[in-house]
Amino acid sequence: MERKNLPNPRVSALLSFFFNGLGQIYNGEIKKGLALIFLSGISMLVLILGAVFLFYFIKGMFFPLSFLVWGGILFFIGLTGIIIIGIYSISDAYYKAKRMYEEYERHNI
């Protein structure tokens, strides 16, 4: 691999910041990137489902307290998942690209 074909760590981290998993795909880790995109999607769906439960409880369309409880739990789990996956995706993309560059420099000096 030539030096000009190596991924830039900053670009990799920026891509993962905007959309989880894109930095991994940019680095050449297609399976990992797709897995992170899938997990982010699942987390987003859980967050949206929790928000819908909370919305219906607040609007008074459904009065059972279970809508408030389940809505809060699902919203919290979804939000936590998105944050954890986001932080992991950004840091992993950056450090993987940095390691690739350092390995290239070590072998080609």
C-alpha positions in Angstrom: 0.0 0.0 0.0 1.3 3.4 -0.9 1.4 6.3 1.5 -1.1 8.3 -0.5 -3.6 5.4 -0.3 -3.5 5.3 3.5 -6.5 6.6 5.3 -6.2 9.9 7.1 -7.1 9.5 10.8 -8.8 12.9 11.0 -11.0 12.2 7.9 -11.8 8.8 9.3 -12.9 10.2 12.7 -14.9 12.9 11.0 -16.8 10.4 8.8 -17.6 8.3 11.9 -18.7 11.5 13.7 -21.3 12.3 11.0 -22.4 8.7 10.5 -21.3 5.8 12.7 -19.4 3.2 10.7 -18.3 5.3 7.8 -14.9 5.8 9.2 -14.4 2.0 9.5 -15.6 1.6 5.8 -13.1 4.4 4.8 -10.4 2.5 6.6 -11.2 -0.7 4.7 -13.0 -2.5 7.6 -16.3 -3.0 5.7 -17.8 -5.7 8.0 -17.1 -3.7 11.1 -18.5 -0.5 9.5 -21.7 -2.3 8.4 -22.1 -3.8 11.9 -21.8 -0.4 13.5 -24.3 1.0 11.1 -26.7 -1.8 11.9 -26.2 -1.4 15.7 -26.7 2.4 15.4 -29.9 1.7 13.4 -31.2 -0.6 16.1 -30.4 1.9 18.8 -32.2 4.6 16.9 -35.3 2.4 16.5 -35.3 1.7 20.2 -35.0 5.4 21.0 -37.8 6.3 18.6 -40.1 3.6 20.0 -39.4 4.9 23.5 -40.2 8.5 22.3 -43.5 7.2 20.8 -44.5 5.6 24.1 -43.7 8.8 26.0 -45.6 10.9 23.4 -48.7 8.8 23.7 -48.5 8.9 27.5 -48.0 12.7 27.6 -50.8 13.3 25.1 -53.1 11.3 27.2 -54.1 8.9 24.5 -53.0 6.0 26.7 -53.1 6.4 30.4 -51.4 3.3 31.8 -48.3 4.1 33.7 -46.6 1.3 31.9 -46.4 3.5 28.8 -44.4 6.1 30.8 -42.1 3.4 32.3 -41.5 1.5 29.1 -41.1 4.7 27.2 -38.5 6.0 29.6 -36.6 2.7 29.7 -36.6 2.3 25.9 -35.6 6.0 25.3 -32.7 5.7 27.8 -31.5 2.4 26.3 -31.6 3.8 22.8 -29.9 7.0 23.7 -27.2 5.2 25.7 -26.6 2.8 22.8 -26.3 5.7 20.3 -23.8 7.5 22.5 -21.7 4.4 23.2 -21.6 3.3 19.6 -20.8 6.8 18.5 -17.9 7.3 20.8 -16.6 3.8 19.9 -17.0 4.4 16.2 -15.1 7.7 16.2 -12.2 6.6 18.4 -11.8 3.2 16.7 -11.8 4.8 13.2 -9.2 7.3 14.3 -6.8 5.0 16.1 -7.1 2.3 13.4 -6.1 4.8 10.6 -3.3 6.1 12.9 -2.0 2.5 13.4 -2.1 1.8 9.7 0.0 4.9 9.0 2.5 4.1 11.8 2.8 0.5 10.6 3.5 1.8 7.1 6.1 4.2 8.4 7.8 1.5 10.4 8.1 -0.9 7.5 9.2 1.7 4.9 11.9 3.7 6.6 
